[in-house]
Amino acid sequence: MDRFHPSIWWDTIRKFNPTFFHYLGVIPAILWSLPEKPSDKDQPTWLAEGAGILPEIHEGFEKRFNIKMIELYGSTEGGAGGTFFCPLRGDRKVGTRCFGKPASRTLARIVDEEDRDVPDGQTGELLVKSIDLKRPRRGMMQYYFKNPVATEEAWKGGWFHTGDYVKKDGEGFYYFIDRKKDIIRRSGENISASEIEGTLNLHPKVVATAAIAVPDPLRIKEIKIYIVLTSGETSKTVRNVHFHYIPIHAFWLNQIGILFSTLARKAFRGGNITSI
């Protein structure tokens, strides 16, 4: 398969009979939005591993397609030394954004803005390092190429700062909240951009979305959402989608390429775009 083709995904699975595949959060969301078929359960794959399946569809997806969607956590910088896995058997905390517990070679902490440990149940930034105390970066990124300042910042205090907001429960399970740069702080409230995007992406007429923060004279920051609809649809299509994050400024795009440009600028500007 050259790339992900939603309409023929399961037919391709049945043709080649794989028992496992890897996913990103957008893949199950798109597959879930397709019309149901009697053959949905009829496929050989029993296991998939990935990250970011929406809590709203996690349990239903597994039942509809007869497959276990195992959430995990990792990063390019973390390599093999900063990974987390949900168990194949037992309680996986389905539908909660849980990505399991640290692998045996991974040490982890959750800290506040001053790198102080936070109690269970409280959101903070995830820090990781190797269990090898003599080589804390073992199996992980050693440095950023020709960027010692960024390397020092990332490895401050001997722990790799992932830039991800997470929380941990009393059983030791970790839960993803959002990328640190993708949290929109409006009127003192922390709002997850990915949660907004994920909710809108469930709409069958929505191709892709990007939620960003824009200046607001009253709330300091306000939410703006860029939406790409399927061909021929108009903004009236998704007027019936309701949020508790109100108000939201919607900006309708007719080309997905423009959205990717928006996302790129979002990354470089730390999540703040005032115009396009």
Secondary structure, 3 states (H helix, E strand, C coil): CCCCCHHHHHHHHHHHCCCEEEEECHHHHHHHHCCCCCCCCCCCCCEEEEECCCHHHHHHHHHHHCCEEEEEECCCCCHHHCCEECCCCCCCCCCCCEEEEECCCEEEEEECCCCCECCCCCCEEEEEEECCCCCCCCCCCCCCCCCHHHHHHHCHHHCEEEEEEEEECCCCCEEEEEEHHHEEEECCEEEEHHHHHHHHHCCCCEEEEEEEEEEECCCEEEEEEEEEECCCCCHHHHCCCCCCCCCEEEEEECCHHHHHHHHHHHHHCCCECCCC
